[in-house]
Amino acid sequence: MCGINMILRKDRSVVEREDITRMCSAISHRGPDGAGYALLDSGALAFGHVRLSIIDLQEGDQPLYNEDGAICITFNGEIYDYKQLREELIDQGHRFRTHSDTEVIVHLYEQHGMDFIHRLNGEFAFVLWDARNRRLLAARDRCGVKPLFYWETPKEILISSEVKGIFALNRVPRSINPDYMIGPLLGVFPRAISAFEGVRNLNPGHILFVESDGSSREVPYWQPTFKTNPAISFTEAKDEVRRLFTRAVERRMVADVPVGAYLSGGLDSTLVCGLTAARTSKLKAFSVGFGKTIYDETDAARQTAAHYGAQFEAIDCSNDVLADNFLKTIFHIEQPIANPNSIAKQVLSRLVRSKGYKVCLTGEGSDEIFGGYAYFKLERIWRMLLAGDEQARQGRALWKRFKKLETPSEGILWSRSNHWRKLDLVLGYPSFQQMRAVDTTRGMKWILTPEVVERASFRSPYDYFLSEFPPERISRLDPFNATKLITFNQLVSYIIPCLGDRVEMANSVECRTPFLDRDLIEFASTVAPSHFMHIDDLMEKLLLRTAFADLLPPVVAGTHKYPFLSPNWLSFSQTVEGTRLFRDFLSPERLRATGLFRPAFIRHVLRYWKWLPKRAFILIDTLAGIVLGMQALHYLFVENPIVTDPAFAIRDRSWPGFSVQG
């Protein structure tokens, strides 16, 4: 895991060394073990790299070249089959100078041309320069685990692992993206929209090509598809899921440093911990707790660790700790957060690093791949109610049980609202995500200023929803798979940035996601939707539970897991620092200055916040946190420049015989 930067001068002027140095210094937390840069293409192109050394600790410095220097790469991430690929490439005549997975990519490209991308099983983002063909390309892994942003003008293109790397250069204008305000801020997640105007996310599963004339285009090399194979029985699917997930964990244990695991009280992290512990004698499991609140899962996590013989380390996150770490977390995530759980994950990664660990395995992605969220069951019940007759009778009985079972996640992952009955079923079925987009469209005029709405590409969250999920495409899918596709966007646009890479790399920790293994995802997309859920028992992730039933400790096998959440924003706001944050960032004066939210409505929300009934409280509490996060984001990135170090220690790794002093 590392951080990467790039500057391409379209006018062929020489890149200033100070610029690439500043960009690297801005994201130095991603790579505290060293930094390098290379000037390429007569100095019109610069690669920068900050390194977190995990594989080939002595020789894996970057930027890195092929044998004759014609191909150069700056790379972030891990390629998990790199040893096998390396042996194949050696047999084909390639010569290696390192034992790193990065060099494998260079030679794969030499050998296979653009087909090389399909051979990569891992989590990655990289930029590659092919001098012979004058081809520049940047790529991102299928699930967007590793971030990559770019900014383009007629004169240049800047690429960085984080927005702060781009904003390290004062010539880049900084403002909030109105498209983000209308879409992701209100719960609709187009994958390529960043929180900042002019800065694009490179789409997951895409390659950005920059042509010799400076023009650029994004091209998909992979997109989620669902080609169900009805011939795969439940037993066959269960056995294959077990084989593939076990292999995914084994792949992610490859490192030249110790590997730990994150552990909560739920199924996903339990399976990761159990499989990892069975393959090492010294596994350490890390957990975060919230005192004696209903959100605390450390007792279950401690029992799970003991069951597998893993060492256990936990940190308690009080509301004071959450409030004290809020601004740091927003700075690293670079977008607002719906729940303080993101802050807790950032605090947890700091504990991990303090204990000498750089690598941990986590359970992110399971709910998206195996249909674990409550709304998958909710939508099934809705379809039964619409069907009438015996199915409707069964649906009514399930609805009563569902409301009782899923109470802790109400307002976040499901709603008891009857608005779904009024939906225009353009997707072919009643969709929770569609209903949420309709509801937020109704409330948008009270929350956002007219100026924000006027500048956005679409007029409402619902317009964004229909644009990102065209009914003619979605309606052809089974409803379960259609919701998985919509949920995938939420994974790559919110879950991974807010609970994955950014909060981990804030403290120089790499977390690996075996549930997002290429082979596992592709197989899961062929399994019949009926194999994922037992609706009569309201059991989600049936395939996964059954595949590993013999591995689960009693504390997990016999309990229902709720989403990883922390105490709410109201309790956060009642701490000393939380009070200050809400007072300063949500004051009418500050709200008017940023021009994003309507001060009168926000003032009304804060006045009656604590007195609201539960269902309304959850929505308003989430809104309060999101508004606070967006205001803080504006303060950190728009009102204030990114602090950089022009004297940052960085090694010149330009190809021998070429060096330009900027």
Disulfide bonds with the S-S distance in Angstrom:
none
